[in-house]
Amino acid sequence: MSPGASGETVICVRGLKNSFGEQIVHDGLDLDVKRGEIFGVVGGSGTGKSVLMRSIIGLQVPDEGEITVFGENTVNLDENEAVNIRKRWGVLFQGGALFSTLTVAENTQVPLREFYPGLDQALLDEIAAYKVVMTGLPADAGPKFPAELSGGMRKRAGLARALALDPELLFLDEPTAGLDPIGAAAFDELIASLQQTMGLTVFLITHDLDTLYAICDRVAVLADQKVIAVGTIDELLALDHPWIQEYFRGPRGRAATATLEHKQHAEQAAKRATEHTGAED
C-alpha cells in the first residue's frame, strides 16, 4: 500500500491556537496527517513548528482547538489514556535529547522501563541492542555515553530510543540539523527505509530542502499563524505565495531540485542497464 493510500487520518488538528503572553503563535491552525506517509512541516523562524509538535504530543496545552491522534482527543487526557496513546508513538527531539549520564543502551531502555516496568534486564538489553543496530550504529555503541559519540551518532541513538516501543507514529524535530551533507543524506535514507519496513507514519519538522525533496510524501507550510498550504513539492511549487516561491525556488531549492533530478536519472540509467543485461542473458 502506498503512503496514505488507506485515507485514514492519524493526526487531525482543528482550530489550534497557541500563545505565549501577547505573542500568538498559532491561530485557527488545521492539519491532517494520513497513515503511512512521511509528512514534512516547514516554515520560517517563529512560525511554531516545534510548538505544533509539542501540542500534538501533549507537552504544550493549547489555548483553543482540538487535536486527535489515532482518533483519540489528546488535549486534557487523563493519565491512563495518555499512557496508552503515548505507547504508540516515538519522538526524536532536536539534538537527540539523550540523558548524558546514561549509556546509549540505557537511554534506549528508558521508554521500556517507563511503560513496561516488569521487563527482565536480559530482555531489555536484547531489545536495546537490536534497536541500536537497526538505526545504523555499530553494536559496540550500546555501552558508550552520549559524550563519546559524534553528532550524527547521537541522532541515531535518539532515534533508537524513539523506536524502542515499535511505534506506529514517529515524530522527528529537525533530525538532520547540524549534520554534514553526506550524514544528512544517510539519515534520510534510514528514515525512508524504516518507514517502509515498520509501516511508520512520520511527522517530520525540517528546514532541510534535500530532506523534503528526497523522502517527504507531502509538506505543510506554516505562515501567518496557520498552515497556508499542504501538498507534494510539485503542488507547492505551483502556488504563487511569495514565501513558498522564495523557499522552494531560491538558490537552495534549485540545488535540491537538481540533486534529486540527478539521482533519479542515475537510478533510471542503472535500471535500464540491469534490464539490458538481463535481456542479453
GIUR-V542637 format. One record per helix or strand. SS is the DSSP state (A for helix, B for strand). FROM is the first residue (numbers start at 0). TO is the last residue. Records with the same first field share a line. If there is no record, write none. Layout:
# GIUR-V542637
SS=FROM-TO / FROM-TO
This chain:
# GIUR-V542637
B=8-19 / 22-33 / 37-42 / 63-68 / 71-72 / 88-91 / 102-102 / 144-144 / 168-172 / 200-204 / 217-222 / 225-230
A=48-55 / 78-85 / 103-114 / 120-133 / 138-140 / 145-147 / 150-161 / 180-197 / 208-214 / 232-236 / 241-248 / 250-279
